[in-house]
Amino acid sequence: MNKERQQPNSQQSLSPSVDIEDKLRQAISLYQSDQLQQAEQICQQILRSYPQHAEAFHLLGIIAYQVGENKVAIGLITQAIEIDSNKYMFFNSLGSVLQGQGRLEESIQAFNQALKIQPQFAEAYYNKGNTLQVQGKLEEAIDAYQQAIHIQPDDAEAYSNLGVVLKEKGRLEESIQACQKALEIRPNYADAYTNLGVALRQQGRLEESIQAYQQAIHTQPNHPEAYNNLGVALEQQGRLEESIQACQKALEIRPNYADAYTNLGVVLEQQGRLEESIQACQQAIRIQPNHPKMHNNLGLVLKEQRKLEESVDAYQQAIHIQSDYAEAHVNFGIILLLKGNLFRGWEKYEWRWKCSNFPSEKRNFPQPSWGGTHLNGKSILVWTEQGIGDEIMFTSILPTLSQMTEKIIVECNLRLVPLFQRSFPQIQFFSRQNLPQPHLLDKNIDYQIPMGSLGRWLRTDEDSFKQSKQPYLIACANRSAKIRKKYQQLAKGRMLVGISWKSTGINQRRALLKSTVLEDWVSILPQQDCYFINLQYGDVKEELEQFQQQTDLMIYQDEEVDLLQNLDDFAAQVSALDLVISTSNTTVHMAGALGKQVWTLLSYVPDWRWMLEREDTPWYPSMRLFRQSETGDWSGVFAQVRSKLEQYMVDNVVEGRR
């Protein structure tokens, strides 16, 4: 908070016999003991007697800076420099004030001038490093901090700040070492513990990170950054209540701490406390209205409430503040896709490769990117991205691409190669490896494109979906026939119905919203004319056994099919069934691609691919969608499914399909 500068008390000017240097030392001592008004008075006395006293002007400038009067401070320090331009401390002080005003280039120039006068001035290197860090010139900042450390090896602050910049460069092990060195020099350095905790957290060493934050708090109990970062680490461990407590403690210490409100909003959203989350996000925005991440976070929570227009407003505000904010562009694009605006949605979706949290690695193939131009028989490499379900879904675009050229090469998940190769014999499929197979790096291939980007050029409206054949995947006929025969013997004439009830993924909150529990299925599993078969991937054997013990309802588990690893067998299993009912996961993509009758159970705010309101989807003509009417309410969905299943059984009996 700025203080009003006080004029010195009316006193006589110093007599020529007074030792000015003693007076200056007295003023410096008063300044160092935070007696700023008294220090200022003495400086004014000196200047009345010696109007060209550079040190007095300099100290007055530092005092003005201390009380927040930056413009006054710059004027006073500049005046000191005009009197004596050989004092490196003057330029160092000027650089610090200019940095505080955001005049970063001028600040750097001042520090450089200080170093020109005194090349062994560690403090100027340190301050220069801080300014370069604010500018985002991280390599230069690292060099400046290392110069400061070379001159002054026991500079704990320089080591700690070096650790921060190394962390921002992704050099986490070096960052940890720098912070640990700072703590060797100063064992009770709370900021260094906090910086160490951040680097450890980014390395995934959450328990050690938490210990570092706790040590910072032990050293300095009212350290808001340590509490805030502790909250982030606890959230990543799934310890949500403790995370909330840590964020709230940070806000007790610093009530206007925007980052703590932001992190609190994230944790509350994960707990499903959406209104409270929105309030926390809005409070963060009130404190720091020009921070794009805070508007983006608000947009995410509003989307979960299905307040889509308000969510779009939040994303657009984030983009207005930072035009290249990739996460906001992608989130905006997802809502456009969700609302069926494919043309604009795909365009925004391209920003995904610039998102720090995008789950797929961008493959660095040497060929130029394809931009939707006529291929005229030229060759193109298509590389898949994201999860297995996404790979299956985007593969539906390959038949359209095949109409443009026969020279298509696809890099995909190893588990999908046999299925894809059988389904598209005219296309070459290769397994995705960490380092691409050498022949995929051939520069004679004309173009390359990630599979998710094909939609931008070949699925621009609903009519464009009609160009490809359905179904487009082909299971092994012999394997499928054997599985069907086995199931029919077990089912004794009943309809074969595969079910899958939950989703997995990086975003645990999203996966939870998309998932059901087996208890939700008790209204349809007693259907006497159906034989239910497990299609849920992962280790669910114990879950199935417990459910059968509790309900006396049996879901058949085929031990001969590995649903997770052997996707060709999984395709044969799905192909052997009469009907598939599942939440939104890989199972429905497999069933839809094989052309099986599949009923997909959707959360209140579904994945973008399922759009809104409609009961069908252009991606899979054989699919029917059942939607929640409010968040978390599966009862209404299963009531619809039960009614539809009863009618489905009647229709199949009438048509003689059983």
C-alpha positions in Angstrom: 0.0 0.0 0.0 1.5 3.4 -1.0 2.3 5.8 1.8 2.1 9.6 1.4 5.5 11.0 1.4 6.1 13.3 4.4 8.0 16.5 4.1 10.9 16.8 6.6 10.4 19.0 9.6 11.6 22.5 9.2 15.2 22.6 10.2 18.2 24.8 9.5 20.5 23.6 6.7 23.6 21.7 7.6 26.6 23.8 8.3 29.6 23.2 6.1 31.4 21.7 9.1 28.9 18.9 9.5 30.2 15.6 8.4 27.9 14.8 5.5 29.1 11.2 5.2 28.1 10.6 8.9 24.7 12.0 8.1 24.4 9.8 5.1 25.3 6.7 7.1 22.7 7.7 9.7 20.1 8.0 6.9 21.0 4.6 5.6 20.8 3.1 9.0 17.3 4.6 9.6 16.2 3.3 6.2 17.5 -0.2 7.0 15.5 -0.2 10.3 12.4 0.9 8.3 12.3 4.4 9.7 11.7 5.8 6.3 10.4 9.3 7.2 13.4 10.0 9.4 15.8 8.8 6.7 14.0 11.0 4.2 14.3 14.0 6.4 18.1 13.6 6.8 18.5 13.2 3.0 16.6 16.5 2.5 18.9 18.2 5.0 21.9 17.0 3.0 20.5 18.3 -0.2 19.7 21.7 1.2 23.4 22.0 2.0 24.7 20.1 -1.0 22.1 20.2 -3.8 24.3 17.9 -6.0 24.8 15.1 -3.5 24.2 12.0 -5.7 24.0 9.5 -2.8 21.3 11.5 -1.1 19.2 11.6 -4.3 19.8 7.8 -4.7 18.6 7.0 -1.2 15.5 9.2 -1.6 14.8 7.3 -4.7 15.0 4.0 -2.9 12.7 5.3 -0.2 10.2 6.4 -2.8 10.4 3.0 -4.4 9.8 1.4 -1.0 6.6 3.3 -0.5 5.3 2.6 -4.0 6.0 5.9 -5.6 7.8 4.5 -8.6 7.7 7.5 -10.9 9.2 9.7 -8.2 11.8 7.0 -7.5 12.8 6.9 -11.2 13.2 10.7 -11.3 15.3 10.8 -8.1 17.6 7.9 -9.1 18.0 9.3 -12.6 19.0 12.6 -11.0 21.6 10.8 -9.0 23.0 9.2 -12.1 23.1 12.5 -13.9 25.3 13.8 -11.1 27.5 10.7 -10.9 27.2 8.2 -13.7 30.0 5.9 -12.4 28.0 4.4 -9.5 27.0 0.9 -10.4 24.6 0.7 -7.4 22.6 3.6 -8.9 22.0 1.7 -12.1 21.1 -1.4 -10.2 18.5 0.5 -8.2 17.1 2.1 -11.3 16.8 -1.3 -13.0 14.8 -2.6 -10.0 12.3 0.3 -10.1 11.9 0.0 -13.9 11.2 -3.7 -13.5 8.5 -2.9 -10.9 6.9 -0.6 -13.4 6.9 -3.2 -16.1 9.5 -1.4 -18.2 11.5 -4.5 -18.7 13.8 -3.7 -21.6 14.8 -0.4 -19.9 15.4 -2.4 -16.7 17.7 -4.8 -18.5 19.6 -1.9 -19.9 20.1 -0.4 -16.4 21.4 -3.7 -15.0 23.7 -4.1 -18.0 25.1 -0.6 -17.3 25.7 -1.6 -13.7 27.6 -4.7 -14.8 29.6 -2.6 -17.4 30.8 -0.5 -14.5 31.3 -3.5 -12.1 31.5 -6.8 -13.9 31.7 -8.7 -10.6 28.4 -7.3 -9.2 26.4 -10.5 -8.3 23.3 -8.6 -7.3 22.9 -7.0 -10.7 23.1 -10.4 -12.4 20.5 -11.8 -9.9 18.2 -8.8 -10.6 18.8 -9.1 -14.3 17.9 -12.8 -14.1 14.6 -11.9 -12.4 13.7 -9.5 -15.2 14.6 -11.9 -17.9 12.4 -14.5 -16.3 9.5 -12.2 -16.3 10.1 -11.6 -20.0 10.1 -15.3 -20.7 13.7 -15.2 -21.8 14.5 -18.3 -19.8 17.9 -19.3 -21.3 19.2 -15.8 -20.7 17.8 -15.8 -17.2 19.5 -19.1 -16.4 22.8 -17.6 -17.6 22.3 -14.5 -15.4 21.6 -16.6 -12.3 24.6 -18.8 -13.0 26.8 -15.7 -13.3 25.5 -14.4 -10.0 26.3 -17.8 -8.4 29.7 -17.9 -10.0 30.5 -14.6 -8.3 28.7 -15.3 -5.1 28.6 -19.1 -4.5 26.5 -18.8 -1.3 23.6 -16.9 -2.9 20.6 -19.0 -1.9 18.1 -16.8 -3.6 20.0 -17.1 -6.9 20.0 -20.9 -6.6 16.3 -21.0 -5.7 15.3 -18.7 -8.6 17.5 -20.7 -10.9 15.5 -23.8 -9.8 12.3 -22.0 -10.9 13.6 -21.2 -14.4 15.0 -24.7 -14.9 11.6 -26.1 -13.9 9.9 -23.9 -16.5 12.3 -25.2 -19.1 11.4 -28.7 -18.2 14.9 -29.5 -16.8 13.4 -30.9 -13.6 16.3 -32.8 -12.2 18.6 -29.8 -12.5 15.8 -27.6 -10.9 15.6 -30.0 -8.0 19.4 -29.9 -7.5 19.4 -26.1 -7.6 16.7 -25.8 -4.9 18.5 -28.4 -2.8 21.7 -26.3 -3.1 19.7 -23.3 -1.9 18.6 -25.3 1.1 22.1 -26.4 1.9 23.1 -22.8 2.0 20.0 -21.7 3.9 18.3 -24.7 5.6 15.2 -22.7 6.7 14.5 -21.1 3.3 10.8 -21.5 2.8 10.6 -20.3 -0.8 13.3 -22.8 -1.8 11.2 -25.6 -0.2 8.2 -24.4 -2.1 10.1 -24.3 -5.4 11.5 -27.7 -4.7 8.0 -29.0 -4.1 6.8 -27.7 -7.5 9.7 -29.4 -9.4 9.1 -32.7 -7.5 5.4 -32.5 -8.3 6.0 -32.0 -12.0 8.3 -35.1 -11.9 5.4 -37.1 -10.4 7.0 -37.4 -7.0 3.9 -36.3 -5.2 4.8 -37.6 -1.8 8.2 -35.9 -1.7 6.5 -32.8 -3.1 4.0 -32.7 -0.3 6.8 -33.2 2.2 8.7 -30.2 0.7 5.6 -28.0 1.0 5.0 -29.1 4.6 8.6 -28.3 5.4 8.1 -24.8 3.9 5.0 -24.3 6.1 6.9 -25.6 9.1 9.7 -23.1 8.4 7.3 -20.2 7.6 3.7 -21.0 8.9 2.1 -18.1 7.1 3.4 -19.0 3.6 0.4 -18.8 1.3 2.3 -20.1 -1.8 3.3 -23.2 0.1 -0.3 -23.9 1.2 -1.6 -23.3 -2.3 0.9 -25.6 -4.0 0.3 -28.2 -1.3 -3.4 -28.0 -2.3 -2.5 -28.7 -5.9 -0.3 -31.8 -5.0 -3.0 -33.2 -2.6 -5.6 -32.8 -5.4 -3.4 -34.8 -7.8 -3.3 -37.5 -5.1 -7.1 -37.5 -5.0 -7.0 -36.2 -1.4 -9.7 -33.6 -2.2 -10.8 -32.6 1.3 -7.2 -32.0 2.4 -6.6 -30.0 -0.8 -9.6 -27.8 -0.1 -8.3 -27.2 3.4 -4.9 -26.2 2.1 -6.3 -23.8 -0.5 -8.6 -22.2 2.2 -5.6 -21.8 4.5 -3.8 -20.0 1.7 -6.8 -17.7 1.4 -6.9 -17.0 5.1 -3.3 -15.8 4.9 -3.8 -13.9 1.7 -7.5 -13.1 1.1 -6.9 -11.8 -2.4 -4.9 -14.7 -3.7 -6.3 -15.4 -7.1 -4.3 -18.6 -7.8 -5.6 -20.2 -4.6 -9.2 -19.4 -5.6 -8.5 -20.9 -9.0 -7.2 -24.1 -7.5 -10.0 -24.2 -5.0 -12.4 -24.0 -7.9 -10.7 -27.0 -9.6 -11.0 -29.2 -6.5 -14.6 -28.2 -5.9 -15.5 -29.0 -9.5 -13.9 -32.5 -9.0 -16.2 -33.0 -6.0 -19.2 -32.1 -8.0 -19.8 -28.9 -6.0 -20.3 -26.9 -9.1 -22.0 -23.8 -7.7 -19.2 -23.4 -5.2 -16.6 -24.0 -7.9 -18.1 -21.3 -10.0 -18.1 -18.9 -7.1 -14.4 -19.6 -6.5 -13.6 -19.1 -10.2 -15.5 -15.8 -10.3 -13.7 -14.6 -7.2 -10.4 -15.4 -8.8 -11.5 -13.4 -11.9 -12.6 -10.4 -9.7 -9.1 -10.3 -8.2 -7.2 -10.9 -11.4 -9.6 -10.2 -14.3 -6.9 -10.4 -17.0 -5.7 -13.9 -16.3 -6.9 -16.2 -19.2 -6.6 -19.5 -17.3 -9.2 -18.3 -14.7 -11.8 -17.5 -17.5 -11.0 -20.9 -19.1 -11.6 -22.7 -15.8 -14.9 -20.9 -15.3 -15.9 -22.0 -18.8 -15.2 -25.7 -18.0 -17.4 -25.6 -14.9 -20.2 -23.8 -16.7 -20.0 -26.4 -19.4 -20.4 -29.2 -16.9 -23.6 -27.4 -15.8 -24.6 -27.4 -19.5 -24.6 -23.6 -19.5 -23.0 -23.7 -22.9 -23.5 -20.1 -24.0 -22.1 -18.8 -20.7 -19.2 -21.3 -21.1 -18.5 -20.0 -24.6 -18.5 -16.4 -23.2 -15.8 -17.4 -20.7 -13.7 -19.1 -23.3 -13.9 -16.1 -25.7 -12.9 -13.8 -22.8 -9.9 -16.0 -22.2 -9.0 -15.8 -25.9 -9.6 -12.0 -25.9 -7.0 -11.7 -23.1 -4.5 -14.1 -24.7 -5.2 -14.7 -28.4 -2.9 -17.8 -28.5 -4.4 -19.5 -25.5 -4.7 -23.0 -26.9 -6.8 -24.6 -24.1 -9.5 -22.0 -24.5 -9.6 -22.4 -28.3 -9.9 -26.2 -28.0 -12.6 -25.9 -25.3 -14.5 -23.4 -27.5 -14.2 -25.8 -30.4 -15.5 -28.8 -28.4 -18.7 -26.9 -27.6 -19.0 -26.0 -31.3 -18.7 -29.7 -32.2 -21.1 -30.6 -29.4 -23.6 -28.2 -30.9 -23.1 -29.7 -34.4 -21.1 -26.8 -35.8 -18.5 -29.1 -37.4 -16.9 -26.6 -39.8 -15.9 -24.1 -37.1 -15.5 -26.7 -34.4 -12.8 -28.6 -36.3 -10.9 -25.4 -36.9 -10.7 -24.7 -33.2 -9.9 -28.4 -32.5 -6.6 -28.0 -34.3 -5.3 -26.0 -31.3 -5.1 -29.3 -29.4 -1.5 -29.8 -30.3 -0.5 -26.6 -28.5 -2.2 -27.7 -25.3 0.1 -28.7 -22.5 -2.4 -31.4 -21.2 -3.3 -32.9 -24.5 -2.9 -36.7 -24.0 -1.3 -37.5 -27.4 2.2 -36.8 -28.6 2.5 -34.9 -31.8 4.5 -37.1 -34.2 7.3 -35.3 -36.0 7.1 -36.7 -39.4 9.1 -35.0 -42.1 6.4 -34.8 -44.7 4.3 -31.6 -45.2 0.9 -31.5 -43.6 -2.1 -32.2 -45.8 -4.4 -29.2 -45.9 -7.4 -30.8 -47.6 -6.2 -30.2 -51.2 -6.9 -32.6 -54.0 -4.6 -35.6 -53.7 -4.7 -36.7 -57.3 -3.3 -40.1 -56.5 -0.5 -38.7 -54.2 0.5 -40.6 -51.1 -0.5 -39.7 -47.6 0.6 -40.9 -44.1 -2.2 -40.9 -41.5 -1.1 -41.3 -37.9 -3.6 -42.0 -35.2 -3.9 -40.2 -31.9 -5.7 -40.2 -28.6 -7.4 -43.4 -27.2 -8.5 -46.7 -28.8 -12.1 -45.4 -29.2 -10.9 -42.3 -31.0 -8.7 -44.3 -33.4 -11.7 -46.6 -34.2 -14.0 -43.6 -34.7 -11.7 -41.6 -36.9 -10.9 -44.6 -39.0 -14.4 -44.3 -40.4 -13.1 -41.4 -42.5 -10.6 -43.6 -44.3 -13.1 -44.8 -47.0 -13.7 -41.2 -47.9 -9.9 -40.5 -48.1 -9.6 -43.7 -50.3 -11.8 -42.0 -52.9 -9.1 -39.4 -53.2 -6.1 -41.6 -53.4 -5.2 -45.3 -53.1 -1.8 -44.5 -51.6 -2.6 -44.4 -47.9 -0.4 -45.5 -45.1 -1.6 -45.5 -41.5 0.3 -45.7 -38.2 -1.9 -47.0 -35.4 -1.9 -48.8 -32.1 -0.3 -52.2 -32.4 -3.5 -53.9 -31.0 -5.6 -52.5 -33.8 -3.3 -53.5 -36.8 -4.8 -57.0 -37.5 -8.4 -55.6 -37.3 -7.7 -52.5 -39.4 -5.6 -54.4 -42.0 -8.4 -57.0 -42.5 -11.0 -54.2 -42.8 -9.0 -52.0 -45.2 -6.8 -54.4 -47.3 -5.9 -51.7 -49.8 -4.3 -49.6 -47.0 -0.9 -50.3 -45.3 -1.1 -50.3 -41.5 2.0 -50.1 -39.3 2.2 -50.2 -35.5 2.9 -47.0 -33.6 6.3 -47.0 -31.9 8.1 -44.4 -29.8 10.4 -43.8 -32.7 8.5 -44.1 -35.9 9.4 -47.0 -38.2 12.0 -45.9 -40.7 9.9 -46.3 -43.8 7.3 -43.9 -42.4 10.0 -41.2 -42.4 10.4 -41.5 -46.1 10.3 -38.0 -47.6 8.9 -39.4 -50.8 5.5 -39.7 -49.1 3.7 -36.6 -50.2 1.7 -35.7 -47.1 1.1 -36.6 -43.5 -1.8 -35.8 -41.2 -3.0 -36.8 -37.7 -6.2 -38.8 -38.0 -8.2 -36.4 -35.8 -7.5 -33.7 -38.4 -9.2 -35.6 -41.2 -12.6 -34.4 -39.9 -11.7 -30.8 -40.7 -11.5 -31.6 -44.4 -13.7 -34.6 -44.9 -16.5 -34.3 -42.2 -17.5 -30.7 -42.5 -21.3 -31.3 -42.3 -23.6 -34.2 -41.7 -24.0 -34.9 -45.4 -20.3 -35.7 -45.6 -20.8 -38.7 -43.3 -22.9 -40.4 -45.9 -20.0 -40.8 -48.3 -18.4 -43.7 -46.4 -19.6 -47.3 -46.2 -21.1 -48.7 -43.0 -20.1 -50.9 -41.3 -16.4 -50.3 -41.9 -14.6 -52.8 -39.6 -14.7 -56.5 -40.3 -14.1 -59.1 -37.5 -12.6 -62.5 -38.1 -15.6 -64.5 -39.4 -14.3 -67.9 -38.2 -13.5 -66.6 -34.7 -16.8 -64.7 -34.4 -18.8 -67.8 -35.6 -17.1 -70.0 -32.9 -17.8 -67.5 -30.2 -21.4 -67.1 -31.3 -22.0 -70.8 -31.3 -20.5 -71.1 -27.8 -22.7 -68.3 -26.5 -25.8 -69.6 -28.1 -25.3 -73.0 -26.4 -24.9 -71.2 -23.1 -27.8 -68.9 -23.7 -30.2 -71.6 -24.8 -32.0 -69.5 -27.4 -31.9 -66.2 -25.5 -30.8 -63.0 -27.1 -27.1 -62.3 -26.8 -26.6 -58.9 -25.2 -23.1 -57.5 -24.4 -22.8 -54.8 -21.7 -20.2 -52.4 -20.5 -20.8 -50.0 -17.6 -17.9 -47.7 -17.0 -15.2 -45.5 -18.6 -11.6 -44.9 -17.8 -9.3 -42.1 -18.8 -6.9 -39.4 -17.7 -9.6 -37.1 -16.5 -11.0 -39.1 -13.5 -13.9 -36.7 -13.0 -15.0 -37.0 -16.6 -14.6 -40.8 -16.5 -16.7 -40.9 -13.3 -19.5 -38.8 -14.9 -19.6 -41.1 -17.9 -19.7 -44.3 -15.8 -22.4 -46.3 -14.1 -22.2 -49.0 -11.4 -23.6 -52.5 -11.8 -26.3 -51.7 -9.4 -27.7 -49.2 -11.9 -28.4 -52.2 -14.3 -30.7 -54.2 -12.0 -33.8 -53.0 -13.8 -32.8 -54.6 -17.1 -30.6 -57.6 -16.2 -33.5 -59.7 -15.0 -34.9 -59.7 -18.6 -35.6 -63.4 -19.1 -35.1 -63.5 -22.8 -31.6 -62.0 -22.7 -28.3 -63.6 -22.0 -25.9 -60.9 -20.7 -22.2 -61.0 -21.6 -19.5 -58.8 -20.1 -17.8 -56.5 -22.5 -16.2 -54.3 -19.8 -12.4 -54.1 -20.3 -10.1 -54.3 -17.3 -10.0 -56.6 -14.3 -13.7 -56.8 -13.3 -13.9 -60.4 -12.3 -14.2 -59.7 -8.6 -16.7 -57.0 -9.2 -18.9 -59.4 -11.3 -18.7 -62.1 -8.6 -19.7 -59.7 -5.8 -22.6 -58.3 -7.9 -23.9 -61.9 -8.5 -23.6 -62.7 -4.8 -25.6 -59.6 -3.9 -28.2 -59.8 -6.6 -28.3 -63.3 -7.9 -27.9 -61.8 -11.4 -25.3 -63.4 -13.6 -23.3 -61.6 -16.3 -21.2 -64.1 -18.3 -17.4 -63.5 -18.2 -15.6 -65.1 -21.2 -12.1 -66.0 -19.9 -10.9 -66.8 -23.4 -11.2 -63.2 -24.7 -8.8 -60.5 -23.5 -10.9 -57.4 -23.9 -8.0 -55.0 -23.3 -5.0 -56.5 -25.1 -6.5 -58.7 -27.9 -8.7 -56.2 -29.8 -9.1 -58.5 -32.8 -10.7 -61.1 -30.5 -12.7 -58.4 -28.8 -14.1 -57.4 -32.3 -15.0 -61.1 -33.0 -16.8 -61.2 -29.6 -18.8 -58.1 -30.3 -19.6 -59.2 -33.8 -21.0 -62.5 -32.3 -23.7 -60.6 -30.3 -27.2 -59.5 -31.1 -27.1 -56.2 -29.2 -24.6 -54.1 -27.2 -25.6 -51.8 -24.4 -22.8 -49.6 -22.9 -21.7 -46.3 -21.5 -19.6 -44.1 -23.8 -16.3 -46.0 -24.1 -14.3 -48.1 -26.5 -17.0 -50.8 -26.5 -19.5 -48.6 -28.3 -17.0 -47.5 -30.9 -16.1 -51.1 -31.7 -19.8 -52.1 -31.9 -20.7 -49.1 -34.0 -17.8 -49.7 -36.4 -18.8 -53.3 -36.8 -22.4 -52.3 -37.6 -23.9 -54.0 -34.5 -27.0 -52.7 -32.9 -25.6 -50.6 -30.0 -27.3 -48.5 -27.4 -25.0 -45.9 -25.8 -25.8 -44.4 -22.4 -24.7 -40.8 -22.2 -24.0 -38.4 -19.3 -25.9 -35.1 -19.1 -23.0 -33.3 -20.9 -21.7 -35.9 -23.3 -18.5 -36.1 -25.2 -18.6 -33.7 -28.2 -18.9 -36.5 -30.7 -22.4 -37.4 -29.5 -23.7 -33.8 -29.9 -26.9 -32.7 -28.1 -30.6 -33.9 -27.9 -30.5 -36.3 -30.8 -31.1 -40.1 -30.5 -28.8 -41.0 -33.4 -25.2 -40.1 -34.4 -23.7 -39.6 -37.9 -20.6 -41.6 -36.8 -22.5 -44.9 -36.4 -25.8 -45.5 -38.1 -26.5 -48.6 -36.1 -26.3 -46.7 -32.8 -29.0 -45.3 -30.6 -28.3 -42.8 -27.9 -29.9 -42.6 -24.4 -29.3 -39.4 -22.5 -29.4 -38.3 -18.9 -31.8 -35.5 -18.2 -29.7 -34.1 -15.3 -26.2 -34.7 -14.0 -25.7 -38.1 -12.3 -29.3 -39.4 -12.9 -29.0 -42.8 -14.5 -32.4 -44.0 -13.3 -34.2 -42.2 -16.1 -31.8 -43.6 -18.7 -32.3 -47.1 -17.5 -36.0 -46.7 -17.5 -35.8 -45.8 -21.2 -33.5 -48.7 -21.9 -35.7 -51.2 -20.1 -38.7 -50.0 -22.1 -36.8 -50.1 -25.4 -35.4 -53.5 -24.6 -38.8 -55.0 -23.9 -40.0 -53.6 -27.3 -36.8 -54.8 -29.0 -37.5 -58.4 -27.7 -41.1 -58.3 -29.0 -40.0 -56.9 -32.4 -37.3 -59.6 -32.8 -39.8 -62.4 -31.9 -42.3 -61.0 -34.4 -39.7 -60.8 -37.1 -38.3 -64.2 -36.3 -34.8 -63.0 -35.6 -34.2 -65.1 -32.6 
